[in-house]
């Protein structure tokens, strides 16, 4: 492959510009593993980067895309050989190191996870950073000791990528799942993933009481802001909340009451710099605990040329589930 398609972010005094272009091998950044990218995915952070709605990209010129899956074409890393199938999530890729919105990528092999034999590169991006993050949230709740008998688990922003996968896996593990969404038309979709109850997110956006009625044994929150504050105030004694997003706000207008009067624990989920040991466990669990047919039902594949439009749509809450990006070869 002498040249390959890519979206390239550049910056001038007038601001950031992202355009579709052709790059060559010499344009790749430093690294000891070169990967032919077969699929990437559109995540909320990618939408922010592609539309310049937040300062996600910190180095120019740079290829956006915080994750990708593909096949190794060249490696001097001791863990990877030509022909190996790999997946990458985070580690600053798509932010400070060129990422998945291109036909090729060269990265540090320490960032790569070998794909389980039973997960295709397409399925890996149907899961993507959102699904991998959902699994990290669930692992945190399990580490806390939460089991199905403890009561319902709440998933906020459930129609999005993280939420959709979290609902599906929690249901598969036997939990009763309550899902919040601002899109009531997605109720049937969420119930098809395993939600036993779908509720409106609007009350969660209101100012939270220090403590409210105990409802949830645990929760996965993608919103932050008043939503997370309300979730904490409604979490049962000794329960836990895994927070992984800021779709509503970076603020957390709460008090210490849930923590010191009910012993609630707030777990922060960092999917970007997560240690490799946890990544390997997460991908092994995704292989065993996520129904592949269900994964297909919550995924939509788009063309490479559709990325700019889809990037705007994901920020407007107009995209359901996971969005796979087919990278042209």
C-alpha positions as CSV (number, residue, x, y, z in Angstrom):
1,X,0.0,0.0,0.0
2,X,2.0,3.0,-1.3
3,X,-0.7,5.5,-0.3
4,X,-3.9,5.3,1.8
5,X,-6.9,7.4,2.6
6,X,-6.9,9.4,5.8
7,X,-8.6,12.3,7.6
8,X,-5.9,14.7,8.6
9,X,-6.2,17.5,11.2
10,X,-4.1,20.6,10.7
11,X,-4.0,23.9,12.5
12,X,-3.3,27.5,11.5
13,X,-3.8,30.8,13.2
14,X,-7.4,30.6,12.0
15,X,-8.0,27.3,13.8
16,X,-8.3,23.6,13.2
17,X,-9.2,22.0,9.9
18,X,-9.8,18.4,9.1
19,X,-9.8,17.2,5.6
20,X,-9.8,13.9,3.8
21,X,-6.6,13.2,2.0
22,X,-4.1,10.6,0.9
23,X,-1.0,9.8,3.0
24,X,2.0,7.5,2.6
25,X,4.1,5.3,4.8
26,X,6.5,8.1,5.4
27,X,3.7,10.2,6.9
28,X,3.2,7.7,9.7
29,X,4.3,8.6,13.2
30,X,6.9,6.8,15.3
31,X,6.3,3.3,16.6
32,X,7.5,-0.3,16.5
33,X,4.3,-1.8,15.0
34,X,2.6,-0.9,11.7
35,X,-1.0,-1.9,11.3
36,X,-3.3,-2.1,8.3
37,X,-6.4,-0.5,9.7
38,X,-9.5,-2.4,8.7
39,X,-12.1,-0.8,10.9
40,X,-12.3,2.1,13.3
41,X,-15.3,3.4,15.2
42,X,-17.0,6.7,16.0
43,X,-17.0,7.6,19.7
44,X,-18.3,10.7,21.4
45,X,-14.7,11.9,21.8
46,X,-14.1,11.4,18.1
47,X,-17.2,13.6,17.4
48,X,-15.7,16.3,19.6
49,X,-12.3,16.0,17.7
50,X,-13.8,15.9,14.2
51,X,-16.0,19.0,14.8
52,X,-13.4,20.9,16.9
53,X,-16.1,21.2,19.6
54,X,-13.4,20.5,22.3
55,X,-9.6,20.6,22.3
56,X,-9.2,16.8,21.9
57,X,-6.4,17.0,19.4
58,X,-3.2,18.3,21.0
59,X,-0.7,17.8,18.2
60,X,-0.7,18.7,14.6
61,X,-0.8,17.4,11.9
62,X,-2.6,14.3,13.2
63,X,-5.1,11.6,12.2
64,X,-8.1,11.5,14.5
65,X,-9.7,8.3,15.7
66,X,-9.2,7.0,19.2
67,X,-9.4,3.3,18.4
68,X,-8.9,0.9,15.5
69,X,-8.6,-2.8,14.7
70,X,-6.6,-4.4,12.0
71,X,-3.7,-6.6,11.0
72,X,0.0,-6.2,11.7
73,X,2.1,-5.6,8.5
74,X,5.4,-4.8,10.2
75,X,6.7,-5.2,13.7
76,X,9.9,-5.0,15.7
77,X,8.0,-5.5,18.9
78,X,8.6,-8.8,20.7
79,X,4.9,-9.4,21.3
80,X,3.6,-9.0,17.7
81,X,4.4,-10.5,14.3
82,X,3.2,-9.8,10.8
83,X,-0.3,-11.2,10.4
84,X,-1.4,-10.7,14.0
85,X,-4.8,-9.2,14.5
86,X,-4.9,-6.4,17.0
87,X,-7.1,-3.8,18.6
88,X,-6.1,-0.4,20.1
89,X,-8.1,1.8,22.5
90,X,-6.8,5.1,23.9
91,X,-3.2,5.7,25.0
92,X,-3.6,9.2,23.4
93,X,-4.2,7.8,20.0
94,X,-6.4,10.3,18.0
95,X,-5.3,13.0,20.5
96,X,-1.5,13.3,20.5
97,X,-0.6,10.3,18.3
98,X,-2.2,9.6,14.9
99,X,-5.1,7.2,15.1
100,X,-7.7,5.1,13.4
101,X,-9.2,7.3,10.7
102,X,-6.7,6.2,8.1
103,X,-5.7,3.1,6.1
104,X,-2.5,2.6,8.1
105,X,-1.3,3.3,11.6
106,X,2.1,3.0,13.3
107,X,2.1,2.8,17.1
108,X,3.9,1.6,20.1
109,X,3.3,-2.1,20.4
110,X,2.8,-1.7,24.2
111,X,-0.5,0.0,23.4
112,X,-1.9,-3.0,21.4
113,X,-4.1,-5.8,22.5
114,X,-4.1,-9.1,20.6
115,X,-7.6,-9.9,19.5
116,X,-9.2,-13.0,20.8
117,X,-9.6,-15.6,18.0
118,X,-13.4,-15.5,18.1
119,X,-13.6,-11.7,17.7
120,X,-13.3,-10.3,14.2
121,X,-11.7,-6.9,13.5
122,X,-15.2,-5.6,12.6
123,X,-16.7,-6.9,15.9
124,X,-13.8,-5.4,17.7
125,X,-14.8,-2.0,16.5
126,X,-18.5,-2.7,17.1
127,X,-17.3,-3.0,20.6
128,X,-14.7,-0.2,20.3
129,X,-13.6,2.1,23.1
130,X,-17.2,2.6,24.2
131,X,-17.8,-1.2,24.7
132,X,-14.4,-1.7,26.3
133,X,-15.1,1.2,28.6
134,X,-18.5,-0.3,29.5
135,X,-16.7,-3.6,30.4
136,X,-14.3,-1.6,32.6
137,X,-17.3,-0.1,34.4
138,X,-18.8,-3.5,35.0
139,X,-15.5,-4.9,36.2
140,X,-15.4,-2.1,38.8
141,X,-18.9,-2.9,40.0
142,X,-17.9,-6.6,40.3
143,X,-14.7,-5.7,42.1
144,X,-16.9,-3.8,44.6
145,X,-18.9,-7.0,45.1
146,X,-22.2,-6.1,43.5
147,X,-24.2,-9.1,42.4
148,X,-27.7,-9.5,40.8
149,X,-29.4,-10.2,44.2
150,X,-28.4,-6.8,45.4
151,X,-31.0,-5.1,43.2
152,X,-31.3,-3.0,40.0
153,X,-28.3,-1.5,38.3
154,X,-28.8,1.9,36.6
155,X,-27.2,2.8,33.2
156,X,-27.4,6.4,32.2
157,X,-27.3,7.6,28.6
158,X,-28.2,4.0,27.8
159,X,-28.9,4.5,24.1
160,X,-25.4,5.6,23.4
161,X,-22.4,3.4,22.8
162,X,-21.2,2.8,26.4
163,X,-24.7,2.5,27.6
164,X,-25.9,0.1,25.0
165,X,-23.1,-2.4,25.6
166,X,-23.4,-2.0,29.4
167,X,-27.1,-2.8,29.3
168,X,-26.5,-5.9,27.1
169,X,-23.7,-7.3,29.3
170,X,-25.3,-6.5,32.7
171,X,-28.4,-8.3,31.5
172,X,-26.4,-11.2,30.3
173,X,-24.8,-11.5,33.7
174,X,-28.2,-11.7,35.4
175,X,-28.6,-8.1,36.6
176,X,-31.9,-6.3,36.5
177,X,-31.1,-3.2,34.5
178,X,-32.8,0.2,34.5
179,X,-31.9,2.5,31.6
180,X,-32.2,6.2,31.3
181,X,-32.5,8.0,28.0
182,X,-33.6,11.3,26.6
183,X,-35.0,9.5,23.6
184,X,-38.2,7.7,24.6
185,X,-38.4,6.3,21.0
186,X,-35.5,4.1,21.9
187,X,-37.3,2.2,24.6
188,X,-38.0,-0.8,22.4
189,X,-34.3,-0.9,21.4
190,X,-33.1,-0.7,25.0
191,X,-35.6,-3.4,26.1
192,X,-34.3,-5.6,23.2
193,X,-30.8,-5.3,24.8
194,X,-32.1,-6.4,28.2
195,X,-33.3,-3.3,30.0
196,X,-36.2,-4.2,32.3
197,X,-37.2,-0.6,32.8
198,X,-36.6,2.5,30.7
199,X,-37.0,5.9,32.3
200,X,-36.7,9.5,31.3
201,X,-33.4,11.2,31.9
202,X,-35.0,14.6,32.6
203,X,-35.4,14.3,36.3
204,X,-31.8,13.3,36.7
205,X,-30.8,16.6,35.1
206,X,-32.4,18.6,37.9
207,X,-30.5,19.7,41.1
208,X,-29.9,16.7,43.3
209,X,-30.8,16.3,46.9
210,X,-27.9,15.3,49.2
211,X,-29.7,11.9,49.7
212,X,-32.7,10.5,47.9
213,X,-34.6,7.2,48.1
214,X,-32.3,4.2,47.8
215,X,-32.9,2.6,44.4
216,X,-29.8,1.3,42.8
217,X,-27.2,-1.3,43.9
218,X,-24.8,0.2,41.4
219,X,-24.7,2.3,38.3
220,X,-22.8,3.1,35.1
221,X,-22.8,6.8,34.4
222,X,-21.7,8.5,31.2
223,X,-23.1,12.0,31.9
224,X,-21.6,13.6,35.0
225,X,-23.1,16.8,36.2
226,X,-26.5,16.8,37.9
227,X,-27.2,13.3,36.5
228,X,-24.2,11.8,38.4
229,X,-25.1,13.7,41.5
230,X,-28.7,12.3,41.4
231,X,-27.4,8.8,40.8
232,X,-25.1,9.0,43.8
233,X,-27.9,10.3,46.0
234,X,-30.1,7.3,44.9
235,X,-27.5,4.6,45.3
236,X,-28.1,2.1,48.0
237,X,-26.1,1.8,51.2
238,X,-22.7,0.3,50.3
239,X,-23.3,0.5,46.6
240,X,-21.1,1.8,43.9
241,X,-21.2,4.0,40.8
242,X,-18.7,3.7,37.9
243,X,-18.3,7.1,36.2
244,X,-16.8,7.2,32.7
245,X,-18.2,10.2,30.8
246,X,-19.1,13.9,30.8
247,X,-21.8,14.0,28.2
248,X,-23.8,16.4,30.5
249,X,-21.1,18.2,32.3
250,X,-17.6,17.9,33.9
251,X,-19.1,19.4,37.1
252,X,-20.2,17.2,40.0
253,X,-22.6,19.3,42.2
254,X,-23.1,16.9,45.1
255,X,-22.2,16.6,48.8
256,X,-20.3,14.1,50.8
257,X,-23.6,12.7,52.1
258,X,-23.8,9.6,49.9
259,X,-20.2,8.8,50.7
260,X,-20.2,9.2,54.5
261,X,-23.8,8.4,55.4
262,X,-24.4,5.5,53.0
263,X,-20.9,4.4,52.2
264,X,-21.3,4.8,48.5
265,X,-18.2,4.4,46.4
266,X,-17.5,6.4,43.2
267,X,-15.2,4.6,40.8
268,X,-13.5,6.8,38.1
269,X,-13.0,4.8,34.9
270,X,-10.0,5.8,32.9
271,X,-10.1,3.8,29.6
272,X,-7.3,5.9,27.9
273,X,-4.4,4.9,30.1
274,X,-5.8,1.8,31.7
275,X,-3.0,-0.8,32.5
276,X,-2.6,-3.6,30.0
277,X,-3.5,-6.2,32.6
278,X,-7.0,-4.8,32.9
279,X,-7.3,-4.3,29.2
280,X,-6.6,-8.0,28.6
281,X,-9.2,-9.0,31.2
282,X,-11.7,-6.6,29.7
283,X,-11.3,-8.0,26.2
284,X,-11.5,-11.6,27.4
285,X,-14.7,-10.8,29.3
286,X,-16.1,-9.0,26.2
287,X,-15.5,-12.2,24.3
288,X,-17.4,-14.4,26.8
289,X,-20.1,-12.0,28.2
290,X,-21.3,-10.0,25.2
291,X,-23.7,-11.7,22.8
292,X,-22.3,-11.3,19.3
293,X,-25.7,-11.3,17.7
294,X,-26.9,-8.6,20.1
295,X,-23.7,-6.7,19.3
296,X,-24.6,-6.7,15.7
297,X,-28.1,-5.4,16.4
298,X,-26.7,-2.4,18.3
299,X,-24.2,-1.5,15.6
300,X,-24.3,0.5,12.4
301,X,-21.6,0.5,9.8
302,X,-20.9,3.7,8.0
303,X,-18.6,4.6,5.0
304,X,-15.4,6.5,5.5
305,X,-16.9,9.5,3.6
306,X,-19.8,9.6,6.1
307,X,-17.5,10.4,9.1
308,X,-17.9,14.3,9.1
309,X,-21.7,14.1,9.1
310,X,-21.8,11.3,11.6
311,X,-19.4,13.2,13.9
312,X,-21.9,16.1,14.1
313,X,-24.8,13.7,14.7
314,X,-23.2,11.9,17.6
315,X,-22.8,15.2,19.5
316,X,-26.5,15.9,18.9
317,X,-27.5,12.6,20.5
318,X,-28.8,11.4,17.1
319,X,-26.8,8.2,16.9
320,X,-27.9,5.0,18.6
321,X,-25.6,2.3,19.9
322,X,-22.2,1.7,18.2
323,X,-21.0,3.2,14.9
324,X,-18.4,1.1,12.9
325,X,-16.3,2.9,10.4
326,X,-15.2,0.8,7.4
327,X,-11.7,1.9,6.4
328,X,-11.2,1.6,2.6
329,X,-8.2,-0.5,1.5
